[in-house]
Amino acid sequence: MENKLTFRYAERKDVPLILQFIKDLAEYEKMLDEVVADEATLEEWIFGQKKAEVIFAMEEGKEVGFALFFPTFLPFWGEQVSI
């Protein structure tokens, strides 16, 4: 049976998982000692201030990847926006 990849937006309750994905990426890049983000900071900026969004890649109901993105450039206008 073929695994189907789906996606879902992160919710406030996902903050610990978001931080874990960030740390896992940093560890892979050998930069774990540079991670200063914590759950409170992520919760404030992603869900409080709404300055970023996170989506999870899901396989068989489990989060297997993530993307954290923030809008700062409008490609159709060809300019950066302030956040």
mmCIF file of the N, C-alpha and C atoms, coordinates in Angstrom:
data_MODEL
# 
_entry.id   MODEL 
# 
loop_
_atom_site.group_PDB 
_atom_site.id 
_atom_site.type_symbol 
_atom_site.label_atom_id 
_atom_site.label_alt_id 
_atom_site.label_comp_id 
_atom_site.label_asym_id 
_atom_site.label_entity_id 
_atom_site.label_seq_id 
_atom_site.pdbx_PDB_ins_code 
_atom_site.Cartn_x 
_atom_site.Cartn_y 
_atom_site.Cartn_z 
_atom_site.occupancy 
_atom_site.B_iso_or_equiv 
_atom_site.pdbx_formal_charge 
_atom_site.auth_seq_id 
_atom_site.auth_comp_id 
_atom_site.auth_asym_id 
_atom_site.auth_atom_id 
_atom_site.pdbx_PDB_model_num 
ATOM 1   N N  . MET A 1 1  ? 0.827  -1.176 0.000  1.00 0.00 ? 1  MET A N  1 
ATOM 2   C CA . MET A 1 1  ? 0.000  0.000  0.000  1.00 0.00 ? 1  MET A CA 1 
ATOM 3   C C  . MET A 1 1  ? 0.880  1.251  0.000  1.00 0.00 ? 1  MET A C  1 
ATOM 4   N N  . GLU A 1 2  ? 0.539  2.192  -0.829 1.00 0.00 ? 2  GLU A N  1 
ATOM 5   C CA . GLU A 1 2  ? 1.311  3.419  -0.962 1.00 0.00 ? 2  GLU A CA 1 
ATOM 6   C C  . GLU A 1 2  ? 0.942  4.412  0.141  1.00 0.00 ? 2  GLU A C  1 
ATOM 7   N N  . ASN A 1 3  ? 1.964  4.999  0.770  1.00 0.00 ? 3  ASN A N  1 
ATOM 8   C CA . ASN A 1 3  ? 1.715  6.016  1.796  1.00 0.00 ? 3  ASN A CA 1 
ATOM 9   C C  . ASN A 1 3  ? 1.369  7.326  1.134  1.00 0.00 ? 3  ASN A C  1 
ATOM 10  N N  . LYS A 1 4  ? 0.325  7.953  1.622  1.00 0.00 ? 4  LYS A N  1 
ATOM 11  C CA . LYS A 1 4  ? -0.111 9.227  1.075  1.00 0.00 ? 4  LYS A CA 1 
ATOM 12  C C  . LYS A 1 4  ? 0.345  10.356 2.003  1.00 0.00 ? 4  LYS A C  1 
ATOM 13  N N  . LEU A 1 5  ? 1.008  11.330 1.416  1.00 0.00 ? 5  LEU A N  1 
ATOM 14  C CA . LEU A 1 5  ? 1.481  12.477 2.175  1.00 0.00 ? 5  LEU A CA 1 
ATOM 15  C C  . LEU A 1 5  ? 0.376  13.526 2.206  1.00 0.00 ? 5  LEU A C  1 
ATOM 16  N N  . THR A 1 6  ? 0.040  13.982 3.391  1.00 0.00 ? 6  THR A N  1 
ATOM 17  C CA . THR A 1 6  ? -0.933 15.050 3.565  1.00 0.00 ? 6  THR A CA 1 
ATOM 18  C C  . THR A 1 6  ? -0.291 16.164 4.377  1.00 0.00 ? 6  THR A C  1 
ATOM 19  N N  . PHE A 1 7  ? -1.004 17.254 4.501  1.00 0.00 ? 7  PHE A N  1 
ATOM 20  C CA . PHE A 1 7  ? -0.473 18.409 5.223  1.00 0.00 ? 7  PHE A CA 1 
ATOM 21  C C  . PHE A 1 7  ? -1.536 18.965 6.154  1.00 0.00 ? 7  PHE A C  1 
ATOM 22  N N  . ARG A 1 8  ? -1.086 19.588 7.230  1.00 0.00 ? 8  ARG A N  1 
ATOM 23  C CA . ARG A 1 8  ? -2.003 20.285 8.123  1.00 0.00 ? 8  ARG A CA 1 
ATOM 24  C C  . ARG A 1 8  ? -1.293 21.487 8.728  1.00 0.00 ? 8  ARG A C  1 
ATOM 25  N N  . TYR A 1 9  ? -2.066 22.519 9.018  1.00 0.00 ? 9  TYR A N  1 
ATOM 26  C CA . TYR A 1 9  ? -1.513 23.683 9.687  1.00 0.00 ? 9  TYR A CA 1 
ATOM 27  C C  . TYR A 1 9  ? -1.304 23.371 11.160 1.00 0.00 ? 9  TYR A C  1 
ATOM 28  N N  . ALA A 1 10 ? -0.260 23.931 11.714 1.00 0.00 ? 10 ALA A N  1 
ATOM 29  C CA . ALA A 1 10 ? 0.010  23.764 13.138 1.00 0.00 ? 10 ALA A CA 1 
ATOM 30  C C  . ALA A 1 10 ? -1.019 24.536 13.951 1.00 0.00 ? 10 ALA A C  1 
ATOM 31  N N  . GLU A 1 11 ? -1.264 24.032 15.140 1.00 0.00 ? 11 GLU A N  1 
ATOM 32  C CA . GLU A 1 11 ? -2.130 24.671 16.108 1.00 0.00 ? 11 GLU A CA 1 
ATOM 33  C C  . GLU A 1 11 ? -1.289 25.026 17.336 1.00 0.00 ? 11 GLU A C  1 
ATOM 34  N N  . ARG A 1 12 ? -1.844 25.870 18.189 1.00 0.00 ? 12 ARG A N  1 
ATOM 35  C CA . ARG A 1 12 ? -1.121 26.308 19.386 1.00 0.00 ? 12 ARG A CA 1 
ATOM 36  C C  . ARG A 1 12 ? -0.590 25.113 20.189 1.00 0.00 ? 12 ARG A C  1 
ATOM 37  N N  . LYS A 1 13 ? -1.360 24.048 20.265 1.00 0.00 ? 13 LYS A N  1 
ATOM 38  C CA . LYS A 1 13 ? -0.937 22.865 21.036 1.00 0.00 ? 13 LYS A CA 1 
ATOM 39  C C  . LYS A 1 13 ? 0.294  22.180 20.442 1.00 0.00 ? 13 LYS A C  1 
ATOM 40  N N  . ASP A 1 14 ? 0.667  22.541 19.218 1.00 0.00 ? 14 ASP A N  1 
ATOM 41  C CA . ASP A 1 14 ? 1.803  21.925 18.530 1.00 0.00 ? 14 ASP A CA 1 
ATOM 42  C C  . ASP A 1 14 ? 3.143  22.601 18.818 1.00 0.00 ? 14 ASP A C  1 
ATOM 43  N N  . VAL A 1 15 ? 3.142  23.628 19.643 1.00 0.00 ? 15 VAL A N  1 
ATOM 44  C CA . VAL A 1 15 ? 4.384  24.375 19.884 1.00 0.00 ? 15 VAL A CA 1 
ATOM 45  C C  . VAL A 1 15 ? 5.533  23.460 20.323 1.00 0.00 ? 15 VAL A C  1 
ATOM 46  N N  . PRO A 1 16 ? 5.332  22.524 21.256 1.00 0.00 ? 16 PRO A N  1 
ATOM 47  C CA . PRO A 1 16 ? 6.454  21.635 21.608 1.00 0.00 ? 16 PRO A CA 1 
ATOM 48  C C  . PRO A 1 16 ? 6.973  20.839 20.416 1.00 0.00 ? 16 PRO A C  1 
ATOM 49  N N  . LEU A 1 17 ? 6.079  20.397 19.548 1.00 0.00 ? 17 LEU A N  1 
ATOM 50  C CA . LEU A 1 17 ? 6.494  19.644 18.361 1.00 0.00 ? 17 LEU A CA 1 
ATOM 51  C C  . LEU A 1 17 ? 7.252  20.544 17.382 1.00 0.00 ? 17 LEU A C  1 
ATOM 52  N N  . ILE A 1 18 ? 6.809  21.768 17.221 1.00 0.00 ? 18 ILE A N  1 
ATOM 53  C CA . ILE A 1 18 ? 7.518  22.719 16.353 1.00 0.00 ? 18 ILE A CA 1 
ATOM 54  C C  . ILE A 1 18 ? 8.943  22.899 16.847 1.00 0.00 ? 18 ILE A C  1 
ATOM 55  N N  . LEU A 1 19 ? 9.089  23.124 18.148 1.00 0.00 ? 19 LEU A N  1 
ATOM 56  C CA . LEU A 1 19 ? 10.430 23.308 18.714 1.00 0.00 ? 19 LEU A CA 1 
ATOM 57  C C  . LEU A 1 19 ? 11.275 22.051 18.516 1.00 0.00 ? 19 LEU A C  1 
ATOM 58  N N  . GLN A 1 20 ? 10.677 20.884 18.655 1.00 0.00 ? 20 GLN A N  1 
ATOM 59  C CA . GLN A 1 20 ? 11.440 19.647 18.458 1.00 0.00 ? 20 GLN A CA 1 
ATOM 60  C C  . GLN A 1 20 ? 11.921 19.520 17.018 1.00 0.00 ? 20 GLN A C  1 
ATOM 61  N N  . PHE A 1 21 ? 11.065 19.850 16.055 1.00 0.00 ? 21 PHE A N  1 
ATOM 62  C CA . PHE A 1 21 ? 11.487 19.819 14.654 1.00 0.00 ? 21 PHE A CA 1 
ATOM 63  C C  . PHE A 1 21 ? 12.622 20.815 14.413 1.00 0.00 ? 21 PHE A C  1 
ATOM 64  N N  . ILE A 1 22 ? 12.545 21.988 15.008 1.00 0.00 ? 22 ILE A N  1 
ATOM 65  C CA . ILE A 1 22 ? 13.613 22.986 14.871 1.00 0.00 ? 22 ILE A CA 1 
ATOM 66  C C  . ILE A 1 22 ? 14.921 22.428 15.429 1.00 0.00 ? 22 ILE A C  1 
ATOM 67  N N  . LYS A 1 23 ? 14.852 21.823 16.608 1.00 0.00 ? 23 LYS A N  1 
ATOM 68  C CA . LYS A 1 23 ? 16.061 21.260 17.223 1.00 0.00 ? 23 LYS A CA 1 
ATOM 69  C C  . LYS A 1 23 ? 16.603 20.087 16.418 1.00 0.00 ? 23 LYS A C  1 
ATOM 70  N N  . ASP A 1 24 ? 15.714 19.268 15.878 1.00 0.00 ? 24 ASP A N  1 
ATOM 71  C CA . ASP A 1 24 ? 16.169 18.139 15.053 1.00 0.00 ? 24 ASP A CA 1 
ATOM 72  C C  . ASP A 1 24 ? 16.899 18.636 13.809 1.00 0.00 ? 24 ASP A C  1 
ATOM 73  N N  . LEU A 1 25 ? 16.358 19.672 13.181 1.00 0.00 ? 25 LEU A N  1 
ATOM 74  C CA . LEU A 1 25 ? 17.022 20.255 12.013 1.00 0.00 ? 25 LEU A CA 1 
ATOM 75  C C  . LEU A 1 25 ? 18.369 20.843 12.401 1.00 0.00 ? 25 LEU A C  1 
ATOM 76  N N  . ALA A 1 26 ? 18.401 21.561 13.504 1.00 0.00 ? 26 ALA A N  1 
ATOM 77  C CA . ALA A 1 26 ? 19.660 22.159 13.964 1.00 0.00 ? 26 ALA A CA 1 
ATOM 78  C C  . ALA A 1 26 ? 20.699 21.087 14.286 1.00 0.00 ? 26 ALA A C  1 
ATOM 79  N N  . GLU A 1 27 ? 20.263 20.001 14.888 1.00 0.00 ? 27 GLU A N  1 
ATOM 80  C CA . GLU A 1 27 ? 21.191 18.907 15.189 1.00 0.00 ? 27 GLU A CA 1 
ATOM 81  C C  . GLU A 1 27 ? 21.745 18.314 13.891 1.00 0.00 ? 27 GLU A C  1 
ATOM 82  N N  . TYR A 1 28 ? 20.892 18.102 12.913 1.00 0.00 ? 28 TYR A N  1 
ATOM 83  C CA . TYR A 1 28 ? 21.331 17.583 11.621 1.00 0.00 ? 28 TYR A CA 1 
ATOM 84  C C  . TYR A 1 28 ? 22.357 18.518 10.976 1.00 0.00 ? 28 TYR A C  1 
ATOM 85  N N  . GLU A 1 29 ? 22.133 19.818 11.109 1.00 0.00 ? 29 GLU A N  1 
ATOM 86  C CA . GLU A 1 29 ? 23.039 20.811 10.526 1.00 0.00 ? 29 GLU A CA 1 
ATOM 87  C C  . GLU A 1 29 ? 24.248 21.101 11.422 1.00 0.00 ? 29 GLU A C  1 
ATOM 88  N N  . LYS A 1 30 ? 24.362 20.366 12.535 1.00 0.00 ? 30 LYS A N  1 
ATOM 89  C CA . LYS A 1 30 ? 25.446 20.557 13.505 1.00 0.00 ? 30 LYS A CA 1 
ATOM 90  C C  . LYS A 1 30 ? 25.444 21.992 14.055 1.00 0.00 ? 30 LYS A C  1 
ATOM 91  N N  . MET A 1 31 ? 24.237 22.488 14.349 1.00 0.00 ? 31 MET A N  1 
ATOM 92  C CA . MET A 1 31 ? 24.064 23.854 14.852 1.00 0.00 ? 31 MET A CA 1 
ATOM 93  C C  . MET A 1 31 ? 23.163 23.887 16.084 1.00 0.00 ? 31 MET A C  1 
ATOM 94  N N  . LEU A 1 32 ? 23.008 22.749 16.754 1.00 0.00 ? 32 LEU A N  1 
ATOM 95  C CA . LEU A 1 32 ? 22.096 22.671 17.889 1.00 0.00 ? 32 LEU A CA 1 
ATOM 96  C C  . LEU A 1 32 ? 22.440 23.686 18.969 1.00 0.00 ? 32 LEU A C  1 
ATOM 97  N N  . ASP A 1 33 ? 23.727 23.969 19.147 1.00 0.00 ? 33 ASP A N  1 
ATOM 98  C CA . ASP A 1 33 ? 24.132 24.928 20.178 1.00 0.00 ? 33 ASP A CA 1 
ATOM 99  C C  . ASP A 1 33 ? 23.715 26.359 19.842 1.00 0.00 ? 33 ASP A C  1 
ATOM 100 N N  . GLU A 1 34 ? 23.243 26.596 18.623 1.00 0.00 ? 34 GLU A N  1 
ATOM 101 C CA . GLU A 1 34 ? 22.815 27.939 18.231 1.00 0.00 ? 34 GLU A CA 1 
ATOM 102 C C  . GLU A 1 34 ? 21.315 28.165 18.407 1.00 0.00 ? 34 GLU A C  1 
ATOM 103 N N  . VAL A 1 35 ? 20.576 27.132 18.763 1.00 0.00 ? 35 VAL A N  1 
ATOM 104 C CA . VAL A 1 35 ? 19.134 27.281 18.951 1.00 0.00 ? 35 VAL A CA 1 
ATOM 105 C C  . VAL A 1 35 ? 18.870 27.980 20.282 1.00 0.00 ? 35 VAL A C  1 
ATOM 106 N N  . VAL A 1 36 ? 18.222 29.121 20.217 1.00 0.00 ? 36 VAL A N  1 
ATOM 107 C CA . VAL A 1 36 ? 17.843 29.855 21.430 1.00 0.00 ? 36 VAL A CA 1 
ATOM 108 C C  . VAL A 1 36 ? 16.327 29.965 21.562 1.00 0.00 ? 36 VAL A C  1 
ATOM 109 N N  . ALA A 1 37 ? 15.609 29.548 20.539 1.00 0.00 ? 37 ALA A N  1 
ATOM 110 C CA . ALA A 1 37 ? 14.145 29.587 20.588 1.00 0.00 ? 37 ALA A CA 1 
ATOM 111 C C  . ALA A 1 37 ? 13.643 28.696 21.715 1.00 0.00 ? 37 ALA A C  1 
ATOM 112 N N  . ASP A 1 38 ? 12.547 29.113 22.319 1.00 0.00 ? 38 ASP A N  1 
ATOM 113 C CA . ASP A 1 38 ? 11.888 28.284 23.310 1.00 0.00 ? 38 ASP A CA 1 
ATOM 114 C C  . ASP A 1 38 ? 10.395 28.275 23.007 1.00 0.00 ? 38 ASP A C  1 
ATOM 115 N N  . GLU A 1 39 ? 9.656  27.457 23.724 1.00 0.00 ? 39 GLU A N  1 
ATOM 116 C CA . GLU A 1 39 ? 8.232  27.311 23.447 1.00 0.00 ? 39 GLU A CA 1 
ATOM 117 C C  . GLU A 1 39 ? 7.474  28.624 23.598 1.00 0.00 ? 39 GLU A C  1 
ATOM 118 N N  . ALA A 1 40 ? 7.779  29.381 24.630 1.00 0.00 ? 40 ALA A N  1 
ATOM 119 C CA . ALA A 1 40 ? 7.065  30.640 24.863 1.00 0.00 ? 40 ALA A CA 1 
ATOM 120 C C  . ALA A 1 40 ? 7.286  31.623 23.718 1.00 0.00 ? 40 ALA A C  1 
ATOM 121 N N  . THR A 1 41 ? 8.517  31.714 23.238 1.00 0.00 ? 41 THR A N  1 
ATOM 122 C CA . THR A 1 41 ? 8.833  32.626 22.141 1.00 0.00 ? 41 THR A CA 1 
ATOM 123 C C  . THR A 1 41 ? 8.126  32.191 20.857 1.00 0.00 ? 41 THR A C  1 
ATOM 124 N N  . LEU A 1 42 ? 8.180  30.904 20.551 1.00 0.00 ? 42 LEU A N  1 
ATOM 125 C CA . LEU A 1 42 ? 7.505  30.405 19.353 1.00 0.00 ? 42 LEU A CA 1 
ATOM 126 C C  . LEU A 1 42 ? 6.003  30.634 19.437 1.00 0.00 ? 42 LEU A C  1 
ATOM 127 N N  . GLU A 1 43 ? 5.420  30.345 20.581 1.00 0.00 ? 43 GLU A N  1 
ATOM 128 C CA . GLU A 1 43 ? 3.978  30.538 20.738 1.00 0.00 ? 43 GLU A CA 1 
ATOM 129 C C  . GLU A 1 43 ? 3.592  31.994 20.527 1.00 0.00 ? 43 GLU A C  1 
ATOM 130 N N  . GLU A 1 44 ? 4.363  32.905 21.082 1.00 0.00 ? 44 GLU A N  1 
ATOM 131 C CA . GLU A 1 44 ? 4.057  34.332 20.936 1.00 0.00 ? 44 GLU A CA 1 
ATOM 132 C C  . GLU A 1 44 ? 4.138  34.787 19.483 1.00 0.00 ? 44 GLU A C  1 
ATOM 133 N N  . TRP A 1 45 ? 5.230  34.447 18.794 1.00 0.00 ? 45 TRP A N  1 
ATOM 134 C CA . TRP A 1 45 ? 5.438  34.959 17.436 1.00 0.00 ? 45 TRP A CA 1 
ATOM 135 C C  . TRP A 1 45 ? 4.597  34.238 16.387 1.00 0.00 ? 45 TRP A C  1 
ATOM 136 N N  . ILE A 1 46 ? 4.343  32.941 16.575 1.00 0.00 ? 46 ILE A N  1 
ATOM 137 C CA . ILE A 1 46 ? 3.569  32.203 15.581 1.00 0.00 ? 46 ILE A CA 1 
ATOM 138 C C  . ILE A 1 46 ? 2.067  32.370 15.810 1.00 0.00 ? 46 ILE A C  1 
ATOM 139 N N  . PHE A 1 47 ? 1.630  32.264 17.060 1.00 0.00 ? 47 PHE A N  1 
ATOM 140 C CA . PHE A 1 47 ? 0.198  32.273 17.331 1.00 0.00 ? 47 PHE A CA 1 
ATOM 141 C C  . PHE A 1 47 ? -0.300 33.575 17.948 1.00 0.00 ? 47 PHE A C  1 
ATOM 142 N N  . GLY A 1 48 ? 0.527  34.245 18.722 1.00 0.00 ? 48 GLY A N  1 
ATOM 143 C CA . GLY A 1 48 ? 0.119  35.518 19.310 1.00 0.00 ? 48 GLY A CA 1 
ATOM 144 C C  . GLY A 1 48 ? 0.229  36.664 18.317 1.00 0.00 ? 48 GLY A C  1 
ATOM 145 N N  . GLN A 1 49 ? 1.429  36.885 17.814 1.00 0.00 ? 49 GLN A N  1 
ATOM 146 C CA . GLN A 1 49 ? 1.694  37.975 16.874 1.00 0.00 ? 49 GLN A CA 1 
ATOM 147 C C  . GLN A 1 49 ? 1.356  37.612 15.427 1.00 0.00 ? 49 GLN A C  1 
ATOM 148 N N  . LYS A 1 50 ? 1.211  36.313 15.164 1.00 0.00 ? 50 LYS A N  1 
ATOM 149 C CA . LYS A 1 50 ? 0.920  35.816 13.806 1.00 0.00 ? 50 LYS A CA 1 
ATOM 150 C C  . LYS A 1 50 ? 1.940  36.313 12.774 1.00 0.00 ? 50 LYS A C  1 
ATOM 151 N N  . LYS A 1 51 ? 3.216  36.224 13.150 1.00 0.00 ? 51 LYS A N  1 
ATOM 152 C CA . LYS A 1 51 ? 4.294  36.654 12.264 1.00 0.00 ? 51 LYS A CA 1 
ATOM 153 C C  . LYS A 1 51 ? 4.869  35.512 11.437 1.00 0.00 ? 51 LYS A C  1 
ATOM 154 N N  . ALA A 1 52 ? 4.436  34.289 11.710 1.00 0.00 ? 52 ALA A N  1 
ATOM 155 C CA . ALA A 1 52 ? 4.905  33.126 10.957 1.00 0.00 ? 52 ALA A CA 1 
ATOM 156 C C  . ALA A 1 52 ? 3.810  32.073 10.993 1.00 0.00 ? 52 ALA A C  1 
ATOM 157 N N  . GLU A 1 53 ? 3.931  31.097 10.116 1.00 0.00 ? 53 GLU A N  1 
ATOM 158 C CA . GLU A 1 53 ? 3.006  29.966 10.084 1.00 0.00 ? 53 GLU A CA 1 
ATOM 159 C C  . GLU A 1 53 ? 3.814  28.689 9.971  1.00 0.00 ? 53 GLU A C  1 
ATOM 160 N N  . VAL A 1 54 ? 3.202  27.597 10.372 1.00 0.00 ? 54 VAL A N  1 
ATOM 161 C CA . VAL A 1 54 ? 3.849  26.291 10.290 1.00 0.00 ? 54 VAL A CA 1 
ATOM 162 C C  . VAL A 1 54 ? 2.852  25.306 9.703  1.00 0.00 ? 54 VAL A C  1 
ATOM 163 N N  . ILE A 1 55 ? 3.342  24.508 8.767  1.00 0.00 ? 55 ILE A N  1 
ATOM 164 C CA . ILE A 1 55 ? 2.562  23.375 8.289  1.00 0.00 ? 55 ILE A CA 1 
ATOM 165 C C  . ILE A 1 55 ? 3.376  22.107 8.532  1.00 0.00 ? 55 ILE A C  1 
ATOM 166 N N  . PHE A 1 56 ? 2.659  21.037 8.788  1.00 0.00 ? 56 PHE A N  1 
ATOM 167 C CA . PHE A 1 56 ? 3.286  19.737 8.992  1.00 0.00 ? 56 PHE A CA 1 
ATOM 168 C C  . PHE A 1 56 ? 2.976  18.836 7.804  1.00 0.00 ? 56 PHE A C  1 
ATOM 169 N N  . ALA A 1 57 ? 3.963  18.073 7.388  1.00 0.00 ? 57 ALA A N  1 
ATOM 170 C CA . ALA A 1 57 ? 3.756  16.987 6.436  1.00 0.00 ? 57 ALA A CA 1 
ATOM 171 C C  . ALA A 1 57 ? 3.372  15.771 7.273  1.00 0.00 ? 57 ALA A C  1 
ATOM 172 N N  . MET A 1 58 ? 2.290  15.115 6.852  1.00 0.00 ? 58 MET A N  1 
ATOM 173 C CA . MET A 1 58 ? 1.759  13.997 7.619  1.00 0.00 ? 58 MET A CA 1 
ATOM 174 C C  . MET A 1 58 ? 1.802  12.721 6.772  1.00 0.00 ? 58 MET A C  1 
ATOM 175 N N  . GLU A 1 59 ? 2.207  11.638 7.397  1.00 0.00 ? 59 GLU A N  1 
ATOM 176 C CA . GLU A 1 59 ? 2.192  10.333 6.752  1.00 0.00 ? 59 GLU A CA 1 
ATOM 177 C C  . GLU A 1 59 ? 1.608  9.337  7.741  1.00 0.00 ? 59 GLU A C  1 
ATOM 178 N N  . GLU A 1 60 ? 0.530  8.706  7.348  1.00 0.00 ? 60 GLU A N  1 
ATOM 179 C CA . GLU A 1 60 ? -0.170 7.752  8.213  1.00 0.00 ? 60 GLU A CA 1 
ATOM 180 C C  . GLU A 1 60 ? -0.533 8.377  9.555  1.00 0.00 ? 60 GLU A C  1 
ATOM 181 N N  . GLY A 1 61 ? -0.968 9.650  9.530  1.00 0.00 ? 61 GLY A N  1 
ATOM 182 C CA . GLY A 1 61 ? -1.404 10.332 10.738 1.00 0.00 ? 61 GLY A CA 1 
ATOM 183 C C  . GLY A 1 61 ? -0.299 10.840 11.640 1.00 0.00 ? 61 GLY A C  1 
ATOM 184 N N  . LYS A 1 62 ? 0.953  10.759 11.198 1.00 0.00 ? 62 LYS A N  1 
ATOM 185 C CA . LYS A 1 62 ? 2.093  11.192 12.012 1.00 0.00 ? 62 LYS A CA 1 
ATOM 186 C C  . LYS A 1 62 ? 2.828  12.312 11.306 1.00 0.00 ? 62 LYS A C  1 
ATOM 187 N N  . GLU A 1 63 ? 3.254  13.295 12.088 1.00 0.00 ? 63 GLU A N  1 
ATOM 188 C CA . GLU A 1 63 ? 4.039  14.403 11.545 1.00 0.00 ? 63 GLU A CA 1 
ATOM 189 C C  . GLU A 1 63 ? 5.435  13.895 11.177 1.00 0.00 ? 63 GLU A C  1 
ATOM 190 N N  . VAL A 1 64 ? 5.789  14.063 9.910  1.00 0.00 ? 64 VAL A N  1 
ATOM 191 C CA . VAL A 1 64 ? 7.085  13.570 9.434  1.00 0.00 ? 64 VAL A CA 1 
ATOM 192 C C  . VAL A 1 64 ? 7.974  14.696 8.906  1.00 0.00 ? 64 VAL A C  1 
ATOM 193 N N  . GLY A 1 65 ? 7.457  15.896 8.851  1.00 0.00 ? 65 GLY A N  1 
ATOM 194 C CA . GLY A 1 65 ? 8.217  17.044 8.386  1.00 0.00 ? 65 GLY A CA 1 
ATOM 195 C C  . GLY A 1 65 ? 7.458  18.317 8.686  1.00 0.00 ? 65 GLY A C  1 
ATOM 196 N N  . PHE A 1 66 ? 8.129  19.443 8.518  1.00 0.00 ? 66 PHE A N  1 
ATOM 197 C CA . PHE A 1 66 ? 7.474  20.712 8.775  1.00 0.00 ? 66 PHE A CA 1 
ATOM 198 C C  . PHE A 1 66 ? 8.059  21.809 7.899  1.00 0.00 ? 66 PHE A C  1 
ATOM 199 N N  . ALA A 1 67 ? 7.283  22.857 7.757  1.00 0.00 ? 67 ALA A N  1 
ATOM 200 C CA . ALA A 1 67 ? 7.763  24.066 7.092  1.00 0.00 ? 67 ALA A CA 1 
ATOM 201 C C  . ALA A 1 67 ? 7.307  25.244 7.940  1.00 0.00 ? 67 ALA A C  1 
ATOM 202 N N  . LEU A 1 68 ? 8.238  26.085 8.305  1.00 0.00 ? 68 LEU A N  1 
ATOM 203 C CA . LEU A 1 68 ? 7.949  27.318 9.022  1.00 0.00 ? 68 LEU A CA 1 
ATOM 204 C C  . LEU A 1 68 ? 8.204  28.440 8.033  1.00 0.00 ? 68 LEU A C  1 
ATOM 205 N N  . PHE A 1 69 ? 7.202  29.266 7.803  1.00 0.00 ? 69 PHE A N  1 
ATOM 206 C CA . PHE A 1 69 ? 7.356  30.317 6.809  1.00 0.00 ? 69 PHE A CA 1 
ATOM 207 C C  . PHE A 1 69 ? 6.756  31.611 7.313  1.00 0.00 ? 69 PHE A C  1 
ATOM 208 N N  . PHE A 1 70 ? 7.268  32.692 6.765  1.00 0.00 ? 70 PHE A N  1 
ATOM 209 C CA . PHE A 1 70 ? 6.811  34.022 7.171  1.00 0.00 ? 70 PHE A CA 1 
ATOM 210 C C  . PHE A 1 70 ? 6.829  34.916 5.951  1.00 0.00 ? 70 PHE A C  1 
ATOM 211 N N  . PRO A 1 71 ? 5.758  35.664 5.740  1.00 0.00 ? 71 PRO A N  1 
ATOM 212 C CA . PRO A 1 71 ? 5.666  36.507 4.537  1.00 0.00 ? 71 PRO A CA 1 
ATOM 213 C C  . PRO A 1 71 ? 6.425  37.821 4.704  1.00 0.00 ? 71 PRO A C  1 
ATOM 214 N N  . THR A 1 72 ? 7.476  37.967 3.937  1.00 0.00 ? 72 THR A N  1 
ATOM 215 C CA . THR A 1 72 ? 8.212  39.233 3.964  1.00 0.00 ? 72 THR A CA 1 
ATOM 216 C C  . THR A 1 72 ? 8.505  39.769 2.570  1.00 0.00 ? 72 THR A C  1 
ATOM 217 N N  . PHE A 1 73 ? 8.156  39.009 1.539  1.00 0.00 ? 73 PHE A N  1 
ATOM 218 C CA . PHE A 1 73 ? 8.448  39.439 0.182  1.00 0.00 ? 73 PHE A CA 1 
ATOM 219 C C  . PHE A 1 73 ? 7.239  39.166 -0.704 1.00 0.00 ? 73 PHE A C  1 
ATOM 220 N N  . LEU A 1 74 ? 6.836  40.163 -1.451 1.00 0.00 ? 74 LEU A N  1 
ATOM 221 C CA . LEU A 1 74 ? 5.720  40.021 -2.376 1.00 0.00 ? 74 LEU A CA 1 
ATOM 222 C C  . LEU A 1 74 ? 6.275  39.862 -3.782 1.00 0.00 ? 74 LEU A C  1 
ATOM 223 N N  . PRO A 1 75 ? 6.311  38.640 -4.305 1.00 0.00 ? 75 PRO A N  1 
ATOM 224 C CA . PRO A 1 75 ? 6.945  38.428 -5.599 1.00 0.00 ? 75 PRO A CA 1 
ATOM 225 C C  . PRO A 1 75 ? 6.270  39.172 -6.743 1.00 0.00 ? 75 PRO A C  1 
ATOM 226 N N  . PHE A 1 76 ? 4.946  39.335 -6.716 1.00 0.00 ? 76 PHE A N  1 
ATOM 227 C CA . PHE A 1 76 ? 4.277  40.043 -7.802 1.00 0.00 ? 76 PHE A CA 1 
ATOM 228 C C  . PHE A 1 76 ? 4.609  41.526 -7.789 1.00 0.00 ? 76 PHE A C  1 
ATOM 229 N N  . TRP A 1 77 ? 4.830  42.072 -6.620 1.00 0.00 ? 77 TRP A N  1 
ATOM 230 C CA . TRP A 1 77 ? 5.186  43.490 -6.509 1.00 0.00 ? 77 TRP A CA 1 
ATOM 231 C C  . TRP A 1 77 ? 6.686  43.688 -6.600 1.00 0.00 ? 77 TRP A C  1 
ATOM 232 N N  . GLY A 1 78 ? 7.424  42.612 -6.328 1.00 0.00 ? 78 GLY A N  1 
ATOM 233 C CA . GLY A 1 78 ? 8.873  42.705 -6.375 1.00 0.00 ? 78 GLY A CA 1 
ATOM 234 C C  . GLY A 1 78 ? 9.461  43.523 -5.241 1.00 0.00 ? 78 GLY A C  1 
ATOM 235 N N  . GLU A 1 79 ? 8.810  43.452 -4.074 1.00 0.00 ? 79 GLU A N  1 
ATOM 236 C CA . GLU A 1 79 ? 9.346  44.218 -2.951 1.00 0.00 ? 79 GLU A CA 1 
ATOM 237 C C  . GLU A 1 79 ? 9.085  43.505 -1.624 1.00 0.00 ? 79 GLU A C  1 
ATOM 238 N N  . GLN A 1 80 ? 9.853  43.915 -0.657 1.00 0.00 ? 80 GLN A N  1 
ATOM 239 C CA . GLN A 1 80 ? 9.732  43.368 0.687  1.00 0.00 ? 80 GLN A CA 1 
ATOM 240 C C  . GLN A 1 80 ? 8.687  44.168 1.458  1.00 0.00 ? 80 GLN A C  1 
ATOM 241 N N  . VAL A 1 81 ? 7.982  43.470 2.329  1.00 0.00 ? 81 VAL A N  1 
ATOM 242 C CA . VAL A 1 81 ? 7.031  44.143 3.205  1.00 0.00 ? 81 VAL A CA 1 
ATOM 243 C C  . VAL A 1 81 ? 7.575  44.120 4.618  1.00 0.00 ? 81 VAL A C  1 
ATOM 244 N N  . SER A 1 82 ? 7.235  45.116 5.397  1.00 0.00 ? 82 SER A N  1 
ATOM 245 C CA . SER A 1 82 ? 7.697  45.123 6.791  1.00 0.00 ? 82 SER A CA 1 
ATOM 246 C C  . SER A 1 82 ? 6.777  44.241 7.616  1.00 0.00 ? 82 SER A C  1 
ATOM 247 N N  . ILE A 1 83 ? 7.366  43.594 8.610  1.00 0.00 ? 83 ILE A N  1 
ATOM 248 C CA . ILE A 1 83 ? 6.573  42.716 9.463  1.00 0.00 ? 83 ILE A CA 1 
ATOM 249 C C  . ILE A 1 83 ? 6.550  43.184 10.890 1.00 0.00 ? 83 ILE A C  1 
# 
